């Protein structure tokens, strides 16, 4: 499978999707709150991992110091760069809720330098690309981030990229299918 290829339709995921019959009461409550999305029913194969991962994921997604729009720019870019149609599709929805336009979302699947972005957005996206590519931010990008963001925001940026690289690796490796009605990558 190429980095931006979805699993073949009808092909079962490598990690089976669990069902209600597989869940204990605690897992059932979590899965219900999470709308039975495929990622969560797959990770329910390891309830302790799911529970602990959700704590960190909850910080990154709901309690981070990054503004929602900027957080979603970064997550969508990571989803694209890591070749996860599932992650890109889920955050296409969340990104819209955070104020991103469809045009902005589609631009995240291209050359950041060639697209129309504010300098602040371009800096965030360049940092995301550097973290995906080299696992670090270079000095020039660090200086730009530090000039516009608090220390906590820069830390949350790094951990957001790390969280979503990890999530994309899991989704791609386990070949988790898109949830019904979910739009993946731009055409």
N, C-alpha and C positions, 0 to 999 in steps of 0.2 A: 504494500500500500504506500502511495506517495504521501508526503507530509500533509497535503490538503485533500486527501481522498477519504470519503466516508466509507464505512463498511458496506459490503454488497447488501442490497435489500434482501431480506429473508434469511441472511446469514445470522446465526445466533451469536450473541456476544460471547467473548471468551470467559467472562465472569457472568454467571447466570443472574438474571433479575429475580430477586426473591419475591415471594408473595406473602399475603397476610398469614398464611399457615406457617410460615417460617419465623415469624416475629414474636418476640416476647412482648409483654405489655409496654415496657419502656420504648422499645424500638417502634412498636405500632404507633404510639403517641407521636414520636418524632416524624415518622414517615407520613402520617396524616397531616401534620402541620406543614410539611414540605411538599404537599400536593402529589405524593407518590411519583415524583419525577424519577426517571430511569437511573440517574446518577445515584440517588439515595437508596433505591431498591437494590442496586448492584452492591453498593458499599455496605448494605445491611448483611451481607455475607460475613462481615466481621463487625458485629455490633459495638464492641469496645472501641475499635478504630473509628467507626462512624461517629460515635458520641464525642470522642476527644477531638476529632478533626472539625466537627461542627463548632466547637468552642472557638478555635482559632479562626475558622472561616467566618464565624459570626462577627468577630472583631473586625476583620478586614472588610467585610461587606457592610456592616451596620454601625460599627463604633469607631471606625477609623477617623483620623483628623483630616483626611482628604475630603474636599467637597465631592458630592455624588457625581457630578458631571465629569470632573477630572479623573476620579476613580474609574469610572466606566470607560473613558478614553483609553486608559492604561490597560484595563482588563480585556477590552475588545482587541486592542493591538496585540497583547500577549496571546489571546486565542487564535488570532490570524497567524502570528509568527510561529506558534507551536503547532499549527495545523489541526486545531480542534474545532470542527464544525459545530459540535455540541456546545462547547463553551461560547463560541461566537454567537450561536443562535440564542442561547439563554440570555446572554448579556446584550444582545440586540434589543430585546424586550426591556430589560432593566435600564439600558442606556437611554431608550426613548423616554422612560419614566423619569430619568434624571435630566432630561432636557436636550439630549442629542437629537439631531435631525437625521433622517434616513441618508441624506447626502453626506453628512459627517461620518456616519457609521460606515457607509460604503467606501469613503476615502481612506479609512483605516486599513483597508485591504490593498493598499498601494504604496507608492513611494512617498514617504512623509515629506521629503525635501521638495518634491515637485508639487505637492498639494497646498491648497490655501489653508493655512493654520495661523493662529496668532503666535507670537514668539513664545508666550508662556505655554501654549499647547504643544508647540514644536519641541520645546525643552523637555516636557514630560514624556513625549513620545520617543524622543531621542534617548532619554534615560531608560525607558522600557526596552527599546531595541538593544542598547548596550548591555543591559542586565541579561537579556535573553542570549545575546551573542557571546559575551565575554564574562558574564557573572560579576561585573563591576561597572561603575560609572567612571568615565574619565574625568580629569581635573577640570577641564573647561565646562563640562556639563554640571559637575558638582558645584562649581562656583555659581553658575546660573541658577541652579536649584536653591542653593543656600541664600542667594540674594532675594528670592521671592517666596520662599516657604520656610516655615519654622523647622526646627530640628525634628520635632515629632512628626511633622508632615513628610519630611524627607525619609525618615525611618519607616513610616507607614507606606510610602511609595515603594521602597525596596521590598518590604514584606508583602505588599500586594502583588508585585510581580512574582516573587517567589511562590506565594500561595497559588497563583494561577498557572505558573509553569508546572508545579506539582500536580494540580488538578488536571491540566491538559495531558500530562504524561499518563495519569491514571485512566482518563477517558479514552485516550488513543490506544493504550496498551490493552485495556479490558474490552475495547471495541464496543463501547456503550452506544446503542442506537439513539438517534434523535427521538425526543418525545413526540407524540402525535401532534401534528400541526406546527411543529417548530421549524422555522426557516434557518438554515445554516449560513454558509458563506454567500456573499453577493454573487450574482451570476456573472 
